[in-house]
Amino acid sequence: MHLQPVGRAAFARLAVLFASGAVLPPPESASAAVKLSNGMEEVRKAASLIPGYGPPDIAFPAAFRGRWRVQNRVVDVKAPLGEEAAPAAALRAARALMAAEKPLLYEARFLATESGGISITNDKADGVALSANAYSGPVIADRAFNAEHRAAAQPGAFPLQDYEARWEATNPNVLTLACRGSLVETKVTKRSFDAPFEGAFGTSEYARIADAGSEGVMSSVPQIIAQRVQTKYKWDAAADGTLRQIEALELASTFDPTATGFADLAGATPVLTVKSRVVFTRE
């Protein structure tokens, strides 16, 4: 297996603040190329524990390919070190989602890869129709599309067309999401994932997140947090390999980077954990 450096370049200072301003509507298509490597699971997991190393992106099973309607419901919120240690805005938002009568509703998309690369052309394709193409390779999440739709689904969020995510499959570790003068940059520093087994699949990513302006703070210095997102997927495929529904359990753990750094989680206690149940269904 080829180990791909995740990258440890320092954050550039973010100077985008909350202010009125137009942004481009979300892109309707994309094109890029990314190399996905295969290898021994033990080597991959061991490499994921080394800061700055790991697989270039998460390789999802082929049946994930296409567009999905997503229901996301927060089922548990905890502040292990006390409420005063948790990010106040994130804690309020998580508790509001848990108390909401309805789950978040949005779309998500997974894109097919080819030998040695990826061709992102199925921007509006239906997942069921795509299954007829007998594609059997791995797929990756369209992180830009997914980030825009999930952000626009939050309570009180701006319309979808006001969000613009920038992400390239050739550099899958960096994602920026802009909206009306605010900017959030997510940079993955470690990741790992399991080999799919009997309708189950697990992923883990650890990232540093720089948030400039989302809370209206008029300062050029972004708020920086560390976050690990662990997700377990389960499904029952049809006889022809197609999927109609995927269930997932997502655990997002937020850490204080001044206490943990951005790579070493040994013995670290999160300041906030949010558990969500997620259901994917075909459009």
Rosetta blueprint (number, residue, H / E / L):
1 M L
2 H L
3 L L
4 Q E
5 P E
6 V L
7 G L
8 R L
9 A L
10 A L
11 F L
12 A L
13 R L
14 L L
15 A L
16 V L
17 L L
18 F L
19 A L
20 S L
21 G L
22 A L
23 V L
24 L L
25 P L
26 P L
27 P L
28 E L
29 S L
30 A L
31 S L
32 A L
33 A L
34 V L
35 K L
36 L L
37 S L
38 N L
39 G L
40 M L
41 E H
42 E H
43 V H
44 R H
45 K H
46 A H
47 A H
48 S H
49 L L
50 I L
51 P L
52 G L
53 Y E
54 G E
55 P L
56 P L
57 D L
58 I L
59 A L
60 F E
61 P L
62 A H
63 A H
64 F H
65 R L
66 G E
67 R E
68 W E
69 R E
70 V E
71 Q E
72 N E
73 R E
74 V E
75 V E
76 D E
77 V E
78 K E
79 A L
80 P L
81 L L
82 G L
83 E H
84 E H
85 A H
86 A L
87 P L
88 A H
89 A H
90 A H
91 L H
92 R H
93 A H
94 A H
95 R H
96 A H
97 L H
98 M H
99 A H
100 A L
101 E L
102 K L
103 P L
104 L E
105 L E
106 Y E
107 E E
108 A E
109 R E
110 F E
111 L E
112 A E
113 T E
114 E E
115 S L
116 G L
117 G E
118 I E
119 S L
120 I L
121 T L
122 N L
123 D L
124 K L
125 A L
126 D E
127 G H
128 V H
129 A H
130 L H
131 S H
132 A H
133 N H
134 A L
135 Y L
136 S L
137 G L
138 P L
139 V E
140 I E
141 A E
142 D L
143 R H
144 A H
145 F H
146 N H
147 A H
148 E H
149 H H
150 R H
151 A H
152 A H
153 A L
154 Q L
155 P L
156 G L
157 A L
158 F L
159 P L
160 L H
161 Q H
162 D H
163 Y E
164 E E
165 A E
166 R E
167 W E
168 E E
169 A L
170 T L
171 N E
172 P E
173 N E
174 V E
175 L E
176 T E
177 L E
178 A E
179 C E
180 R L
181 G L
182 S E
183 L E
184 V E
185 E E
186 T E
187 K E
188 V E
189 T E
190 K E
191 R E
192 S E
193 F E
194 D L
195 A L
196 P L
197 F L
198 E L
199 G L
200 A E
201 F E
202 G E
203 T E
204 S E
205 E E
206 Y E
207 A E
208 R E
209 I E
210 A E
211 D E
212 A E
213 G L
214 S L
215 E L
216 G L
217 V L
218 M L
219 S L
220 S L
221 V L
222 P L
223 Q E
224 I E
225 I E
226 A E
227 Q E
228 R E
229 V E
230 Q E
231 T E
232 K E
233 Y E
234 K E
235 W E
236 D L
237 A L
238 A L
239 A L
240 D L
241 G L
242 T L
243 L L
244 R L
245 Q E
246 I E
247 E E
248 A E
249 L E
250 E E
251 L E
252 A E
253 S E
254 T E
255 F E
256 D L
257 P H
258 T H
259 A H
260 T H
261 G L
262 F L
263 A L
264 D L
265 L L
266 A L
267 G L
268 A L
269 T L
270 P L
271 V L
272 L E
273 T E
274 V E
275 K E
276 S E
277 R E
278 V E
279 V E
280 F E
281 T E
282 R E
283 E L
